[in-house]
Amino acid sequence: MPVTYPPMIVMGAQGTGKSTIGAALAARLNVTFLDGDDLHPPANKQKMAGGTPLTDEDRVPWLKTIGERIAEERAAGRIVIVACSALKRWYRELLRSSVPDLLFVHLVGDRDLLAERLAGRDHEYMPTTLLDSQLETLEPLADWEGGVRVDIERTPEQIVDDLQRLLQRRARSD
């Protein structure tokens, strides 16, 4: 009997490796990957490119779009993994309003590690100056949210290996 996986959000502040881990995990599990960055409306991208953090009001339409896309994929019989910061609990609840069994994988690293990673990266519209505002906004995944917290100090391959094993154990116990 094949293992089935829940739809997932790989979340965290910028520099945690959401897109890298999300894409690698999706490839490993043979499911669809979407980068939440690609779903931002142009106004959000322009605002961030100018160094201005998004407000809750900026994020709500984007989060609704992500939730709707995950639900559409699910309705079409596809499982999807999405890279999305999902910084606040109520953002995660908004996403879950479209997909109740959504699993959050919170990538966690300290500020120095994130800043080091960001120093070597060139993002289309997300300047490194927004790291501190993201960390201030971040509400870490709580135990009651039923997700998974992952330390990013290891290699992406090690992280994906661990996540695959964890997901397989969860699927077998359901």
C-alpha positions as CSV (number, residue, x, y, z in Angstrom):
1,M,0.0,0.0,0.0
2,P,1.5,3.3,-1.1
3,V,2.2,6.0,1.6
4,T,0.1,9.1,1.3
5,Y,1.2,12.4,2.6
6,P,-0.7,15.5,3.8
7,P,-0.3,18.8,2.0
8,M,2.5,20.8,3.6
9,I,3.8,24.3,4.1
10,V,7.5,24.6,4.7
11,M,7.7,27.7,6.8
12,G,10.1,30.1,8.5
13,A,11.9,33.4,8.1
14,Q,13.9,34.2,5.0
15,G,17.1,32.4,4.7
16,T,15.9,29.2,6.4
17,G,15.8,27.3,3.1
18,K,12.1,27.0,2.6
19,S,12.3,26.7,-1.2
20,T,15.3,24.5,-1.1
21,I,13.9,22.0,1.4
22,G,10.4,22.2,0.0
23,A,11.5,21.5,-3.5
24,A,13.8,18.7,-2.5
25,L,11.2,17.1,-0.3
26,A,8.5,17.3,-3.0
27,A,10.9,15.7,-5.5
28,R,11.7,12.9,-3.0
29,L,8.1,12.2,-2.3
30,N,7.1,12.7,-5.9
31,V,4.5,15.4,-5.1
32,T,4.0,18.9,-6.5
33,F,6.0,21.9,-5.2
34,L,4.9,25.5,-5.3
35,D,7.0,28.4,-4.1
36,G,4.7,30.9,-2.3
37,D,7.0,33.7,-3.5
38,D,5.6,33.1,-7.0
39,L,2.1,33.7,-5.8
40,H,2.7,37.2,-4.3
41,P,0.9,40.0,-6.1
42,P,3.1,42.5,-7.9
43,A,2.4,45.2,-5.3
44,N,3.7,43.0,-2.5
45,K,6.9,42.2,-4.5
46,Q,7.4,45.9,-5.2
47,K,6.9,46.8,-1.5
48,M,9.4,44.2,-0.3
49,A,11.9,45.2,-3.1
50,G,11.8,48.7,-1.6
51,G,12.8,47.3,1.8
52,T,9.3,47.8,3.3
53,P,7.9,44.8,5.3
54,L,4.5,43.6,4.4
55,T,1.6,44.3,6.7
56,D,-1.1,41.8,7.7
57,E,-3.4,43.4,5.2
58,D,-0.8,42.9,2.4
59,R,-0.4,39.2,3.3
60,V,-4.1,38.2,3.6
61,P,-4.9,38.0,-0.1
62,W,-1.6,36.2,-0.7
63,L,-2.3,33.6,2.0
64,K,-5.8,33.1,0.7
65,T,-4.3,32.5,-2.8
66,I,-1.9,29.9,-1.4
67,G,-4.7,28.1,0.6
68,E,-6.9,28.1,-2.5
69,R,-4.1,26.6,-4.7
70,I,-3.4,23.9,-2.2
71,A,-7.2,23.1,-2.0
72,E,-7.3,23.0,-5.9
73,E,-4.4,20.7,-6.1
74,R,-6.0,18.4,-3.4
75,A,-9.3,18.4,-5.4
76,A,-7.4,17.3,-8.5
77,G,-5.9,14.4,-6.5
78,R,-2.4,16.0,-6.1
79,I,-0.5,16.5,-2.9
80,V,1.4,19.8,-2.8
81,I,4.3,21.2,-0.7
82,V,4.4,25.0,-0.6
83,A,7.3,27.2,0.6
84,C,5.6,30.0,2.6
85,S,6.9,32.1,5.5
86,A,3.6,31.6,7.5
87,L,5.1,33.8,10.2
88,K,2.0,34.2,12.5
89,R,-0.3,31.6,14.0
90,W,-3.4,33.3,12.5
91,Y,-1.8,33.2,9.1
92,R,-1.4,29.4,9.5
93,E,-5.0,29.2,10.7
94,L,-6.1,31.1,7.6
95,L,-4.2,28.6,5.4
96,R,-5.8,25.7,7.3
97,S,-9.3,27.2,6.7
98,S,-8.8,26.1,3.1
99,V,-7.0,22.8,3.9
100,P,-7.8,21.5,7.4
101,D,-5.1,18.8,7.4
102,L,-2.3,21.0,6.3
103,L,1.0,20.1,7.9
104,F,3.5,22.8,8.8
105,V,7.2,22.1,8.7
106,H,8.9,25.0,10.5
107,L,12.6,25.5,9.6
108,V,14.4,27.0,12.5
109,G,17.8,28.7,12.7
110,D,19.4,31.5,14.7
111,R,19.7,35.0,13.4
112,D,23.4,34.8,12.7
113,L,23.1,31.7,10.6
114,L,20.2,33.2,8.6
115,A,22.2,36.5,8.1
116,E,25.2,34.5,6.9
117,R,23.1,32.5,4.4
118,L,21.4,35.7,3.2
119,A,24.8,37.4,2.6
120,G,25.5,34.9,-0.1
121,R,22.1,35.1,-1.8
122,D,20.5,37.4,-4.3
123,H,16.7,37.4,-4.1
124,E,14.5,38.9,-6.8
125,Y,12.7,41.2,-4.3
126,M,13.5,40.2,-0.7
127,P,16.4,42.3,0.6
128,T,18.4,41.0,3.6
129,T,17.3,44.1,5.5
130,L,13.9,42.5,6.1
131,L,15.3,39.6,8.1
132,D,14.9,41.4,11.5
133,S,11.3,42.4,10.7
134,Q,10.6,38.8,9.8
135,L,12.1,37.5,13.0
136,E,10.2,40.0,15.1
137,T,6.9,38.9,13.4
138,L,7.6,35.2,13.6
139,E,5.5,33.3,16.1
140,P,7.2,29.9,16.3
141,L,5.1,26.8,15.5
142,A,3.4,25.7,18.8
143,D,3.1,22.1,19.8
144,W,-0.7,22.3,19.7
145,E,-0.4,23.2,15.9
146,G,0.7,19.6,15.3
147,G,3.5,20.5,12.9
148,V,7.2,19.7,12.8
149,R,10.1,21.9,13.9
150,V,13.4,21.3,12.1
151,D,16.8,22.7,12.9
152,I,18.5,23.9,9.7
153,E,22.1,23.5,10.9
154,R,22.3,20.2,8.9
155,T,22.5,19.8,5.1
156,P,19.4,20.0,3.0
157,E,19.8,16.3,2.2
158,Q,19.9,15.3,5.9
159,I,16.9,17.4,6.6
160,V,14.9,15.9,3.7
161,D,16.0,12.4,4.8
162,D,14.7,13.0,8.4
163,L,11.5,14.6,7.1
164,Q,10.8,11.7,4.8
165,R,11.3,9.2,7.6
166,L,9.1,11.2,9.9
167,L,6.3,11.5,7.3
168,Q,6.5,7.8,6.6
169,R,6.1,7.0,10.3
170,R,3.2,9.4,10.6
171,A,1.5,7.9,7.5
172,R,1.8,4.3,8.9
173,S,0.4,5.3,12.3
174,D,-2.7,7.0,10.8
